């Protein structure tokens, strides 16, 4: 018999164990595990909507069985990489819209993506639709065996086993992350769980255990056990129905250096890639209309990340890029793809930076620089239609506000929509101050030239809404004119400008006085000249601060807890949101920043679907100028108070 060496950690003593290929269950173990698990499952299984569509035994008709198989298929696909609590609502809405596979086969990919919006991993939705069409168009009945189900596009070993065992009572196993954890602990397997040989043998072990009379219930019992009792870092071994057969528990009781949570073996995660993109929300306005505006949307390629989904025009950057480089890349993309030339085919009504948004995928961290670009098309929208007919390289459409709100957009695109709406409502954005100053200066220069022209036609008075600083620089009018500037309101930047003819005498006197004032100002400036202190770096906008400084730190802390899974962290609408599962119980928490700054009032709330934990409280940071580190410390403090993480450490 082959032997291999395993070590729980470098500091622990090595122990001889049987080679994984020789591991098997005895007949007694099989009978005991089946009986114990099924008895436990019958008493403790969760009430989930996809379990309510019952088989009903042999007397159930083929249509009901196929409906059951379809429901299992939809639920299992949705549950991949997604929390149960999140899936429930999506599943109910999906089944209401498409109650059978025949209904789904009639849907379009746009309808399916719209229903799926927010679940992520959109390829799953596309495979569901393509698989449904394949089965219906084939004219055959719903496949009833695991081998025939694997022939359907998008259905792999796990999904095939789940459908065949639960809906059609075929005695075949299923293996997901929960099953891997249960099997490796039952047999104290220390091999890499991602290794193909290990995976193959875990499938073999799961196949040995499947109950031939209740295969579907047994498979669900194993998965339920892994999702609740047999958690990654804090298993409830004292309440586990198969603790007597668990070799990992037995080893841990005889050797303090061994823990049940050592199984399965921990595998290093792949390093996340950092990408950068420039996103331009292109708004097309009709001449003289403020209500009939349209937004330009682009369809992503049919393969790859977010395949076939709609988004705003964007360009992937080589790395961090300044404003000039980003706009140059966007201008090139719009010109090449749509013929939108900023100097010829369209007029720029407004172009402003809106902000930065960081979207986290499983393997990519995408930093998006968002701008609003409002255009008036010189030749009208027919120009775009003609351009679309000329090229088939890119699919696009332009939609109004109402259509934009109902489309099945990804969470990242919806976040960009929210940023644009807030920008329009507030009239400002965290990074647009410099751009507004440039715009104000251009407008001011135009108004000053208008004043000069107006003055040459005779005395007049006019009011303008614009900054007054430019007029201080241009206060020297022509020798025959005197310009009087009176600032009415600094807050509204409104100036009242009086222009009147003046006599030669008054002009000379005014010029003499002005020259004297200029000389005095120069003398004063020279005597008071001191080196200016270096300008302080601009503070990060709150969303950027959260995404770059707070969320990564919290993620590191929570991911270090072995009993926490399905972790999600995000910052939206001045609210830091977190959700995760601990020991099979879903938790959610929120940190609120009502005025959109780190220095203002703050609040915290945490809720649980299982343990009754629920708190809402304000909080104070005992610092005059709180930093991201203070926020991380405070959130961890509140989580520690609820027993989510160990007691925090001072810093």
C-alpha positions as CSV (number, residue, x, y, z in Angstrom):
1,X,0.0,0.0,0.0
2,X,1.3,3.4,-1.0
3,X,2.2,5.9,1.8
4,X,2.7,9.6,1.8
5,X,3.8,12.1,4.3
6,X,1.6,15.0,5.4
7,X,2.3,17.9,7.7
8,X,-0.4,20.2,9.1
9,X,2.1,23.0,9.3
10,X,5.9,23.3,9.3
11,X,5.8,23.5,13.1
12,X,3.9,20.2,13.5
13,X,5.0,16.7,13.6
14,X,4.6,14.7,10.4
15,X,2.2,11.7,10.4
16,X,2.0,8.7,8.1
17,X,-1.3,8.5,6.3
18,X,-2.8,6.3,3.6
19,X,-2.4,7.4,0.0
20,X,-5.6,9.1,-1.2
21,X,-6.1,6.6,-4.0
22,X,-6.4,3.8,-1.3
23,X,-8.9,5.7,0.9
24,X,-12.4,4.2,1.0
25,X,-15.4,3.8,3.3
26,X,-16.2,0.5,5.0
27,X,-19.7,-1.0,4.6
28,X,-20.4,-0.2,8.3
29,X,-19.3,3.5,7.8
30,X,-21.5,3.8,4.8
31,X,-24.6,2.5,6.5
32,X,-24.0,4.7,9.6
33,X,-23.3,7.9,7.7
34,X,-26.4,7.4,5.4
35,X,-28.7,6.8,8.3
36,X,-27.3,9.6,10.5
37,X,-27.2,12.2,7.8
38,X,-30.7,11.6,6.4
39,X,-32.2,11.6,9.9
40,X,-30.5,14.9,10.6
41,X,-31.5,16.4,7.3
42,X,-35.2,15.5,7.7
43,X,-35.2,17.5,11.0
44,X,-33.0,20.4,10.1
45,X,-33.1,21.2,6.4
46,X,-33.7,24.8,5.5
47,X,-37.0,25.8,3.8
48,X,-35.9,26.9,0.4
49,X,-38.2,27.6,-2.6
50,X,-36.5,25.2,-4.9
51,X,-37.1,22.4,-2.4
52,X,-40.9,23.0,-2.3
53,X,-41.4,21.7,-5.8
54,X,-41.6,18.1,-4.6
55,X,-41.1,14.9,-6.6
56,X,-44.0,13.2,-4.9
57,X,-42.8,9.7,-5.7
58,X,-43.5,7.4,-8.7
59,X,-47.1,8.7,-9.1
60,X,-45.9,12.2,-10.2
61,X,-46.2,12.8,-13.9
62,X,-43.3,13.5,-16.3
63,X,-44.2,17.2,-16.6
64,X,-44.0,17.7,-12.9
65,X,-40.6,15.9,-12.7
66,X,-39.3,18.0,-15.6
67,X,-40.5,21.2,-13.8
68,X,-38.7,20.0,-10.7
69,X,-35.5,19.3,-12.8
70,X,-35.7,22.7,-14.3
71,X,-36.1,24.4,-10.9
72,X,-33.1,22.5,-9.5
73,X,-31.1,23.5,-12.6
74,X,-31.9,27.2,-12.2
75,X,-31.2,27.1,-8.4
76,X,-27.9,25.3,-8.7
77,X,-26.6,27.6,-11.4
78,X,-27.6,30.7,-9.3
79,X,-26.1,29.3,-6.2
80,X,-22.6,29.1,-7.8
81,X,-20.5,31.9,-6.2
82,X,-23.7,33.5,-4.7
83,X,-25.2,33.5,-1.2
84,X,-28.4,31.6,-0.6
85,X,-30.2,34.6,0.9
86,X,-29.4,36.6,-2.3
87,X,-30.5,33.8,-4.6
88,X,-34.0,33.3,-3.1
89,X,-35.4,36.5,-4.5
90,X,-33.8,36.1,-7.9
91,X,-35.1,32.5,-8.1
92,X,-38.7,33.4,-7.3
93,X,-38.7,36.2,-9.9
94,X,-37.1,34.0,-12.5
95,X,-39.6,31.1,-12.0
96,X,-42.5,33.6,-12.1
97,X,-41.4,34.9,-15.5
98,X,-40.2,31.6,-16.9
99,X,-42.0,28.8,-15.0
100,X,-40.8,26.0,-17.4
101,X,-37.9,25.3,-19.7
102,X,-40.2,26.0,-22.7
103,X,-40.9,29.5,-21.5
104,X,-37.2,30.2,-21.0
105,X,-36.3,28.9,-24.4
106,X,-38.4,31.7,-25.9
107,X,-36.5,34.4,-24.1
108,X,-33.8,36.7,-25.5
109,X,-30.4,37.1,-24.0
110,X,-31.3,40.8,-23.2
111,X,-34.3,39.6,-21.2
112,X,-32.2,37.0,-19.4
113,X,-29.4,39.5,-18.6
114,X,-32.0,42.0,-17.3
115,X,-33.4,39.4,-14.9
116,X,-29.9,38.3,-13.9
117,X,-28.6,41.9,-13.3
118,X,-26.8,42.1,-9.9
119,X,-26.0,38.4,-9.5
120,X,-22.7,38.6,-11.3
121,X,-20.9,35.9,-13.3
122,X,-23.3,36.6,-16.3
123,X,-21.9,33.6,-18.3
124,X,-24.1,31.4,-16.1
125,X,-27.2,33.1,-17.4
126,X,-26.1,32.8,-21.0
127,X,-25.5,29.0,-20.5
128,X,-28.9,28.6,-18.9
129,X,-30.6,30.1,-21.9
130,X,-28.5,28.3,-24.5
131,X,-29.0,25.0,-22.6
132,X,-32.8,25.5,-22.5
133,X,-32.9,26.3,-26.3
134,X,-30.7,23.2,-27.0
135,X,-33.1,20.9,-25.1
136,X,-36.3,22.3,-26.5
137,X,-35.1,22.6,-30.1
138,X,-33.9,19.0,-29.9
139,X,-37.4,17.9,-29.5
140,X,-36.6,15.3,-26.8
141,X,-37.7,15.2,-23.2
142,X,-35.7,16.7,-20.4
143,X,-32.5,14.6,-20.0
144,X,-33.0,12.3,-17.0
145,X,-29.5,10.9,-16.4
146,X,-26.3,12.5,-15.3
147,X,-24.5,11.3,-18.5
148,X,-27.2,12.8,-20.8
149,X,-27.4,16.0,-18.8
150,X,-23.6,16.5,-19.3
151,X,-24.3,16.8,-23.0
152,X,-26.2,20.0,-22.5
153,X,-24.1,23.2,-22.9
154,X,-23.2,24.7,-19.5
155,X,-24.0,21.6,-17.4
156,X,-21.0,20.0,-15.8
157,X,-20.6,17.1,-13.4
158,X,-21.9,18.8,-10.3
159,X,-25.1,20.3,-11.9
160,X,-25.7,17.1,-13.8
161,X,-25.5,15.0,-10.6
162,X,-27.7,17.4,-8.7
163,X,-30.5,17.4,-11.3
164,X,-30.3,13.6,-11.9
165,X,-30.4,12.7,-8.2
166,X,-32.8,15.3,-6.9
167,X,-35.4,15.3,-9.8
168,X,-35.0,11.8,-11.2
169,X,-33.6,9.8,-8.2
170,X,-30.5,8.5,-10.0
171,X,-28.0,7.3,-7.4
172,X,-25.1,9.6,-8.5
173,X,-22.9,11.9,-6.3
174,X,-22.4,15.6,-6.3
175,X,-19.3,17.4,-5.3
176,X,-19.0,21.1,-4.5
177,X,-16.9,23.0,-1.9
178,X,-19.1,21.9,0.9
179,X,-18.9,18.3,0.0
180,X,-15.1,18.5,-0.4
181,X,-14.9,19.9,3.1
182,X,-17.1,17.1,4.6
183,X,-15.2,14.3,2.7
184,X,-11.7,15.5,3.5
185,X,-12.6,15.7,7.2
186,X,-14.4,12.3,7.3
187,X,-11.3,10.7,5.9
188,X,-8.6,13.2,7.2
189,X,-7.4,13.9,3.6
190,X,-4.5,16.3,3.5
191,X,-3.9,16.4,-0.3
192,X,-4.4,19.6,-2.3
193,X,-8.2,19.8,-2.9
194,X,-7.7,21.6,-6.2
195,X,-5.5,18.8,-7.6
196,X,-7.2,16.7,-10.3
197,X,-6.3,13.4,-8.6
198,X,-7.7,14.6,-5.3
199,X,-10.9,15.8,-6.9
200,X,-11.3,12.5,-8.7
201,X,-11.0,10.5,-5.5
202,X,-13.4,12.8,-3.6
203,X,-16.0,12.1,-6.3
204,X,-15.3,8.4,-5.8
205,X,-15.8,8.7,-2.0
206,X,-19.0,10.7,-2.5
207,X,-20.3,8.0,-4.9
208,X,-19.8,5.3,-2.3
209,X,-22.0,7.1,0.2
210,X,-25.0,8.1,-2.0
211,X,-28.1,6.4,-0.6
212,X,-29.7,4.4,-3.5
213,X,-33.3,4.9,-2.1
214,X,-33.0,8.7,-1.4
215,X,-30.1,9.9,-3.5
216,X,-31.4,13.5,-3.9
217,X,-32.1,14.0,-0.2
218,X,-28.7,12.4,0.7
219,X,-26.8,14.7,-1.6
220,X,-28.6,17.7,-0.3
221,X,-27.9,16.5,3.3
222,X,-24.1,16.4,2.6
223,X,-24.2,19.9,1.1
224,X,-26.4,21.2,3.9
225,X,-24.0,19.8,6.5
226,X,-21.0,21.5,4.9
227,X,-22.9,24.8,4.6
228,X,-24.0,24.9,8.2
229,X,-22.4,22.5,10.8
230,X,-19.1,21.7,9.0
231,X,-18.0,25.3,8.4
232,X,-14.4,26.2,7.2
233,X,-12.9,27.4,10.5
234,X,-15.3,26.8,13.4
235,X,-17.2,23.5,12.8
236,X,-19.9,22.5,15.3
237,X,-18.4,19.1,15.9
238,X,-20.4,18.5,19.1
239,X,-23.7,18.7,17.2
240,X,-22.5,17.1,14.0
241,X,-24.5,13.9,13.0
242,X,-21.5,12.1,11.7
243,X,-18.9,13.1,14.3
244,X,-18.4,9.5,15.3
245,X,-17.2,8.7,11.8
246,X,-15.0,11.8,11.4
247,X,-11.3,10.9,11.3
248,X,-10.3,14.6,11.5
249,X,-12.1,15.0,14.8
250,X,-10.6,11.8,16.1
251,X,-7.1,13.0,15.2
252,X,-7.7,16.4,16.9
253,X,-8.8,14.7,20.1
254,X,-5.6,12.7,20.3
255,X,-3.2,15.3,19.1
256,X,-3.4,19.0,20.2
257,X,-1.4,20.1,17.1
258,X,-4.2,18.9,14.8
259,X,-7.4,20.8,14.2
260,X,-10.5,19.8,12.3
261,X,-10.2,23.1,10.5
262,X,-6.8,22.0,9.0
263,X,-8.9,20.0,6.5
264,X,-9.1,20.5,3.6
265,X,-5.6,21.8,3.0
266,X,-5.4,25.5,2.4
267,X,-4.5,26.6,-1.1
268,X,-3.0,30.0,-1.9
269,X,-5.3,32.3,-3.8
270,X,-4.3,33.7,-7.2
271,X,-3.1,37.3,-7.1
272,X,-5.7,39.8,-8.3
273,X,-5.0,41.7,-11.5
274,X,-5.3,45.5,-11.5
275,X,-6.9,47.1,-14.6
276,X,-7.8,50.7,-15.4
277,X,-10.4,52.1,-17.8
278,X,-11.7,55.4,-18.9
279,X,-15.5,55.5,-19.0
280,X,-17.4,58.2,-20.9
281,X,-21.1,58.6,-20.3
282,X,-22.1,60.1,-23.6
283,X,-25.3,62.0,-23.5
284,X,-26.8,63.1,-26.9
285,X,-29.0,66.2,-26.8
286,X,-31.3,67.5,-29.4
287,X,-31.1,71.1,-30.4
288,X,-33.2,73.3,-28.1
289,X,-34.4,70.3,-26.1
290,X,-33.6,69.5,-22.4
291,X,-35.9,66.5,-22.0
292,X,-35.3,64.4,-25.1
293,X,-31.8,63.3,-24.3
294,X,-30.3,59.9,-25.0
295,X,-27.4,57.9,-23.6
296,X,-25.1,55.9,-25.8
297,X,-24.6,52.3,-24.8
298,X,-22.2,49.8,-26.2
299,X,-22.6,46.0,-26.2
300,X,-19.6,44.0,-25.0
301,X,-18.1,41.2,-27.2
302,X,-19.9,37.8,-27.0
303,X,-16.9,36.2,-25.4
304,X,-14.9,37.1,-22.3
305,X,-15.7,39.1,-19.2
306,X,-19.3,40.4,-19.0
307,X,-19.9,38.9,-22.5
308,X,-22.9,40.4,-24.4
309,X,-23.8,43.0,-21.7
310,X,-24.5,46.7,-22.2
311,X,-22.2,49.4,-20.9
312,X,-21.2,53.0,-21.4
313,X,-18.4,53.6,-23.9
314,X,-15.1,52.8,-22.3
315,X,-11.4,52.2,-23.1
316,X,-9.0,49.9,-21.2
317,X,-5.9,51.8,-20.3
318,X,-2.4,50.5,-20.0
319,X,-2.2,51.8,-16.4
320,X,-2.9,54.9,-14.3
321,X,-3.4,57.8,-16.8
322,X,-3.9,61.5,-16.5
323,X,-6.9,63.4,-17.7
324,X,-5.4,64.3,-21.1
325,X,-4.4,60.8,-21.9
326,X,-7.8,59.4,-20.9
327,X,-9.7,61.9,-23.0
328,X,-7.4,61.3,-25.9
329,X,-8.2,57.5,-25.7
330,X,-11.9,58.1,-25.4
331,X,-11.9,60.6,-28.3
332,X,-10.1,58.1,-30.5
333,X,-12.6,55.3,-29.6
334,X,-15.6,57.5,-30.3
335,X,-14.3,58.6,-33.6
336,X,-13.2,55.2,-34.8
337,X,-16.4,53.4,-33.6
338,X,-19.1,56.0,-34.2
339,X,-17.5,58.7,-36.3
340,X,-18.0,61.2,-33.4
341,X,-15.4,63.8,-34.2
342,X,-15.3,66.5,-31.5
343,X,-14.3,69.1,-34.1
344,X,-16.5,68.1,-37.0
345,X,-19.5,65.9,-36.5
346,X,-20.6,67.0,-33.0
347,X,-20.4,69.9,-30.7
348,X,-19.3,69.5,-27.0
349,X,-22.0,71.0,-24.8
350,X,-20.4,69.8,-21.5
351,X,-17.5,67.6,-20.5
352,X,-16.8,67.1,-16.9
353,X,-14.9,64.6,-14.7
354,X,-17.4,62.8,-12.4
355,X,-15.3,60.6,-10.2
356,X,-13.5,57.3,-9.8
357,X,-15.2,54.0,-9.1
358,X,-13.4,50.7,-8.2
359,X,-15.3,47.5,-9.1
360,X,-14.0,44.2,-7.7
361,X,-14.4,41.0,-9.8
362,X,-13.2,37.6,-8.5
363,X,-9.8,38.0,-10.3
364,X,-9.7,41.6,-11.4
365,X,-9.7,45.0,-9.6
366,X,-11.0,47.5,-12.2
367,X,-10.5,51.2,-11.5
368,X,-12.8,53.3,-13.7
369,X,-12.3,57.0,-14.3
370,X,-15.8,58.3,-15.1
371,X,-16.7,61.4,-17.1
372,X,-19.9,63.0,-18.4
373,X,-19.8,64.0,-22.1
374,X,-22.8,65.9,-23.4
375,X,-22.9,66.2,-27.2
376,X,-25.0,67.9,-29.8
377,X,-24.8,66.1,-33.2
378,X,-24.3,68.4,-36.1
379,X,-26.2,66.1,-38.5
380,X,-28.7,64.8,-36.0
381,X,-29.1,61.2,-34.8
382,X,-29.4,59.9,-38.3
383,X,-25.7,60.2,-38.5
384,X,-25.3,57.5,-35.9
385,X,-27.8,55.2,-37.6
386,X,-25.9,55.5,-40.8
387,X,-22.6,54.8,-39.1
388,X,-24.1,51.6,-37.6
389,X,-25.2,50.4,-41.0
390,X,-21.7,50.9,-42.4
391,X,-19.9,48.9,-39.8
392,X,-20.7,45.7,-37.9
393,X,-17.7,45.7,-35.6
394,X,-19.5,47.1,-32.7
395,X,-23.2,46.9,-31.5
396,X,-24.7,50.0,-29.8
397,X,-27.9,51.8,-29.0
398,X,-28.9,55.1,-27.4
399,X,-31.7,55.1,-24.8
400,X,-33.5,57.6,-22.7
401,X,-33.5,57.9,-18.9
402,X,-36.5,55.7,-18.4
403,X,-35.1,52.9,-20.6
404,X,-31.7,53.2,-18.9
405,X,-33.3,52.6,-15.5
406,X,-35.1,49.4,-16.6
407,X,-32.3,47.8,-18.6
408,X,-30.5,44.7,-17.2
409,X,-27.2,46.5,-16.4
410,X,-24.4,45.1,-14.3
411,X,-23.9,46.5,-10.8
412,X,-20.8,48.4,-12.0
413,X,-22.7,50.2,-14.8
414,X,-25.6,50.9,-12.4
415,X,-23.0,52.5,-10.0
416,X,-21.8,54.7,-12.8
417,X,-25.5,55.7,-13.5
418,X,-25.9,56.7,-9.8
419,X,-22.7,58.8,-9.9
420,X,-24.0,60.6,-13.0
421,X,-27.4,61.3,-11.4
422,X,-25.8,62.6,-8.2
423,X,-23.4,64.7,-10.2
424,X,-26.4,66.3,-12.1
425,X,-28.4,66.9,-8.9
426,X,-25.5,68.4,-6.9
427,X,-24.0,70.3,-9.8
428,X,-20.6,69.2,-8.6
429,X,-18.3,66.2,-8.2
430,X,-15.3,65.4,-6.1
431,X,-12.8,65.9,-8.9
432,X,-14.4,68.6,-11.1
433,X,-13.3,71.7,-9.2
434,X,-10.3,72.3,-11.5
435,X,-12.4,71.6,-14.6
436,X,-15.1,74.1,-13.4
437,X,-12.4,76.8,-12.8
438,X,-11.2,76.3,-16.4
439,X,-14.7,76.5,-17.7
440,X,-15.5,79.6,-15.6
441,X,-12.4,81.4,-16.9
442,X,-13.4,80.7,-20.5
443,X,-16.9,82.0,-19.9
444,X,-15.6,85.0,-18.1
445,X,-13.3,86.0,-20.9
446,X,-16.2,85.8,-23.3
447,X,-18.3,88.0,-21.1
448,X,-15.5,90.6,-20.7
449,X,-15.2,90.9,-24.4
450,X,-19.0,91.3,-24.6
451,X,-18.7,94.2,-22.1
452,X,-16.0,95.9,-24.1
453,X,-18.1,95.7,-27.2
454,X,-21.2,96.9,-25.4
455,X,-19.2,99.8,-23.9
456,X,-18.2,101.1,-27.3
457,X,-21.8,101.6,-28.3
458,X,-22.6,103.9,-25.3
459,X,-23.1,103.8,-21.6
460,X,-25.0,100.7,-20.2
461,X,-25.3,98.5,-17.2
462,X,-25.3,94.7,-17.3
463,X,-25.3,91.9,-14.7
464,X,-23.5,88.6,-15.2
465,X,-23.3,85.4,-13.1
466,X,-19.6,84.7,-13.1
467,X,-16.5,85.0,-11.0
468,X,-15.1,88.5,-10.5
469,X,-11.4,87.6,-10.3
470,X,-10.9,87.9,-14.1
471,X,-12.2,91.5,-14.1
472,X,-9.5,92.4,-11.6
473,X,-6.9,91.4,-14.1
474,X,-8.8,93.2,-16.9
475,X,-9.8,96.3,-15.0
476,X,-7.7,98.5,-17.3
477,X,-10.1,99.4,-20.0
478,X,-9.3,101.6,-23.0
479,X,-8.1,105.1,-22.4
480,X,-11.6,106.5,-23.2
481,X,-13.5,104.1,-20.9
482,X,-13.6,103.5,-17.1
483,X,-14.8,100.1,-15.8
484,X,-16.3,100.0,-12.4
485,X,-16.7,96.5,-10.8
486,X,-18.9,95.9,-7.7
487,X,-19.1,92.4,-6.2
488,X,-22.7,91.9,-5.2
489,X,-22.4,88.3,-3.8
490,X,-19.3,86.2,-3.5
491,X,-21.4,83.1,-2.8
492,X,-23.3,83.4,-6.1
493,X,-20.3,84.8,-8.0
494,X,-22.5,87.6,-9.3
495,X,-21.0,90.9,-10.4
496,X,-22.6,94.1,-11.4
497,X,-20.6,95.9,-14.0
498,X,-21.2,99.6,-14.9
499,X,-19.6,100.9,-18.1
500,X,-19.8,104.6,-18.8
501,X,-18.1,107.2,-21.0
502,X,-15.6,109.4,-19.2
503,X,-14.0,112.7,-20.1
504,X,-10.3,113.1,-21.0
505,X,-9.6,114.8,-17.6
506,X,-11.3,112.0,-15.6
507,X,-9.5,109.4,-17.7
508,X,-6.1,110.9,-17.0
509,X,-6.8,111.2,-13.3
510,X,-8.0,107.6,-13.2
511,X,-4.9,106.4,-15.0
512,X,-2.6,108.4,-12.7
513,X,-4.4,107.0,-9.6
514,X,-4.3,103.5,-11.0
515,X,-0.5,103.7,-11.7
516,X,0.1,104.9,-8.2
517,X,-1.9,102.0,-6.7
518,X,-0.1,99.5,-8.9
519,X,3.3,100.9,-7.7
520,X,2.2,100.7,-4.1
521,X,1.0,97.2,-4.5
522,X,4.3,96.2,-6.1
523,X,6.3,97.7,-3.2
524,X,4.1,96.0,-0.6
525,X,4.3,92.6,-2.4
526,X,8.2,92.9,-2.6
527,X,8.5,93.7,1.2
528,X,6.2,90.8,2.2
529,X,7.6,88.3,-0.3
530,X,8.2,85.0,1.5
531,X,8.5,81.4,0.1
532,X,5.1,79.9,-0.2
533,X,4.5,76.7,1.6
534,X,4.1,73.6,-0.5
535,X,0.6,73.0,-1.5
536,X,-1.2,70.2,0.3
537,X,-2.2,67.1,-1.6
538,X,-5.9,67.1,-2.4
539,X,-8.0,64.9,-0.1
540,X,-9.3,61.8,-1.7
541,X,-13.1,61.7,-2.4
542,X,-14.9,59.4,0.1
543,X,-15.7,56.7,-2.5
544,X,-12.0,56.5,-3.6
545,X,-10.8,56.6,0.0
546,X,-13.1,53.7,0.9
547,X,-12.2,51.6,-2.2
548,X,-8.5,52.1,-1.9
549,X,-7.8,52.4,1.9
550,X,-10.7,51.0,3.9
551,X,-12.2,48.1,2.0
552,X,-8.9,46.3,1.3
553,X,-7.9,46.4,5.0
554,X,-11.3,45.1,6.2
555,X,-11.2,42.4,3.5
556,X,-7.8,41.2,4.8
557,X,-9.1,41.0,8.3
558,X,-12.4,39.2,7.5
559,X,-10.8,36.8,5.0
560,X,-8.3,35.7,7.7
561,X,-11.2,34.3,9.7
562,X,-11.5,30.7,8.5
563,X,-15.2,30.4,9.5
564,X,-16.2,33.4,7.3
565,X,-17.2,32.8,3.7
566,X,-19.1,34.4,0.8
567,X,-17.6,37.8,1.8
568,X,-18.7,40.9,-0.2
569,X,-17.7,44.5,0.5
570,X,-18.6,47.6,-1.4
571,X,-19.2,51.4,-1.0
572,X,-22.3,52.9,-2.5
573,X,-24.2,56.2,-1.8
574,X,-22.2,57.1,1.2
575,X,-22.7,53.7,2.7
576,X,-20.0,51.0,3.4
577,X,-21.8,47.6,3.0
578,X,-20.5,44.2,4.0
579,X,-22.1,40.7,3.9
580,X,-20.7,37.3,4.7
581,X,-21.7,33.9,6.2
582,X,-20.2,32.8,9.5
583,X,-20.9,29.3,10.7
584,X,-23.7,28.9,8.2
585,X,-25.4,32.2,9.4
586,X,-25.7,35.1,7.0
587,X,-24.7,38.5,8.4
588,X,-24.8,42.0,6.9
589,X,-23.4,45.3,8.2
590,X,-23.4,48.9,7.2
591,X,-21.3,52.0,8.1
592,X,-23.1,55.2,7.2
593,X,-21.5,58.6,6.2
594,X,-24.6,60.8,5.7
595,X,-22.8,64.0,4.6
596,X,-20.4,62.2,2.3
597,X,-17.2,62.9,4.3
598,X,-15.0,61.0,6.7
599,X,-15.1,64.0,9.2
600,X,-18.9,64.2,9.5
601,X,-21.4,62.1,11.5
602,X,-21.3,58.3,11.2
603,X,-23.4,55.3,12.0
604,X,-23.2,51.6,12.2
605,X,-25.7,48.7,11.8
606,X,-25.3,45.0,11.8
607,X,-28.0,42.3,11.3
608,X,-28.2,38.5,11.2
609,X,-30.7,36.2,9.6
610,X,-30.1,33.5,12.2
611,X,-28.7,34.6,15.6
612,X,-30.9,37.6,16.4
613,X,-28.0,40.0,16.3
614,X,-29.2,43.4,15.3
615,X,-27.7,46.8,16.3
616,X,-27.9,50.4,15.2
617,X,-25.7,53.0,16.8
618,X,-23.9,56.3,16.1
619,X,-20.2,56.3,16.7
620,X,-17.5,58.9,17.4
621,X,-13.9,58.8,16.4
622,X,-11.8,60.6,19.1
623,X,-9.7,62.3,16.5
624,X,-10.0,65.8,15.1
625,X,-8.9,64.6,11.7
626,X,-9.9,60.9,11.3
627,X,-8.1,58.8,8.8
628,X,-9.1,55.6,6.9
629,X,-7.1,53.7,9.6
630,X,-9.5,55.1,12.2
631,X,-12.5,53.9,10.2
632,X,-11.0,50.4,9.8
633,X,-10.3,50.3,13.5
634,X,-13.8,51.4,14.4
635,X,-15.6,48.9,12.1
636,X,-13.4,46.1,13.4
637,X,-14.1,47.2,16.9
638,X,-17.9,46.9,16.3
639,X,-17.6,43.5,14.6
640,X,-15.4,42.2,17.5
641,X,-18.1,43.4,20.0
642,X,-20.5,41.1,18.2
643,X,-18.1,38.1,18.2
644,X,-17.7,38.2,14.4
645,X,-13.9,38.6,14.7
646,X,-11.5,38.2,17.6
647,X,-10.9,41.2,20.0
648,X,-9.2,43.9,18.0
649,X,-5.6,44.9,18.6
650,X,-4.6,48.4,19.5
651,X,-2.4,50.2,17.0
